[in-house]
Amino acid sequence: MQTLKVSLAERSYPIHIGVNLLSRADLLQPHLKNKKAVVVTNVTVAPLYLDRLMATLGVLGVDALPVILLDGERYKTWETLNQIFDALLDAHCERSTTLIALGGGVIGDMGGFAASCYQRGMPFIQVPTTLLSQVDSSVGGKTAINHPLGKNMIGAFYQPQLVLADISTLDTLPDRELRAGLAEVIKYGLIRDPEFFDWLEANIQLLLARDRQALAYAVQRSCANKADVVAADERETGERALLNLGHTFGHAIETGMGYGEWLHGEAISAGTLIAMDLSCRIGLVTVDDVFRVKKLFINAGLPVRGPQMPAERYLELMRHDKKVQDGKLRLVLMKGIGEAIVSDVASEREILASISACCT
């Protein structure tokens, strides 16, 4: 097991990364304030891992209530969130009751948002079970639900008490979900860690083959990068915005196509290639840089072209993005492998040209 720390003064917390951590009562015990907990999960994850987690909580004498939701991005809504609140209220949960999010990014986001709201804040623990959630969404305190006009537009910054990333849960992850998670892994190499990008180029097939040592290293390196960024810029006023490489384009794909049609990582993959094309178009990176990045995404089995929507529709959806500031669309662009910037210098004509060039 490896342990990292997200350093946020009195709100600092550990990230434990290893195998069979769901059975480690000693890791959970310090973060449970009383003997009552609620485990929020979904119909896919519950049959696989809920009993194991409930047994571990039982060893600690914790009375745990499971809340099992439907699975999928399209259920990341107010209506589903209210199901969590209904369960908390029906069980007379107190402010000190701990909410444990067991699942992927959707469960982590909704569980964390519910915890931030219930009685104005209850402790919560992230137990991510997908690669994407282990390397990205479980770390950093971003919680949200979707709106028909935009992804993750309603939410809060709310940090967990603990992140428990059990690599063994990736054994049951569908291949498509594993590949989608790799998009966020590659992102860290692109924006700030060129040595990691080199490693990914050399080891992408090991990751696709679910080599546990390679997966553990990729999760650890990704989380270390994110922990550093979050510690420096918790509420995304500066450097943390770089973590959104490809996301403005990607969120437009997810919203425009209907939530769940494209997995988040798939949309981010295509969105990153649009950002690379735009970066090249305005002279920030070379054609060789674009080719190198495209090759890695292809080798990871990820889409490198966005879906066919009118370029103007992409732009319309992008204007709802959280990175719009003073009416200007600010995009994460690349200056080379390992260096990203936030910029509003690209013209609307250039943005539309890159979208048109990169979407089928």
ABEGO torsion letter per residue (X at the ends): XBBBBBBBEAABBBBBBEBGAAABAAAAAAABABABBBBBBBAAAAAAAAAAAAAAAAAAGBBBBBBBBBBEAAABBAAAAAAAAAAAAAAGBBAABBBBBBEBAAAAAAAAAAAAABGGEBBBBBBBABAAAAAAAABGGBBBBBBAABBGABBBBBBBABBBBBAAAAAABBAAAAAAAAAAAAAAAAAABAAAAAAAAAAAAAAAAGBAAAAAAAAAAAAAAAAAAAAABAAGABAAAAAABGAAAAAAAAAAAEBGABBAAAAAAAAAAAAAAAAAAAGABBAAAAAAAAAAAAAAGBBABBBBBBAAAAAAAAAABAABBGGBBBBBBBAEBGBBBBBAABBAAAAAAAAAAABX
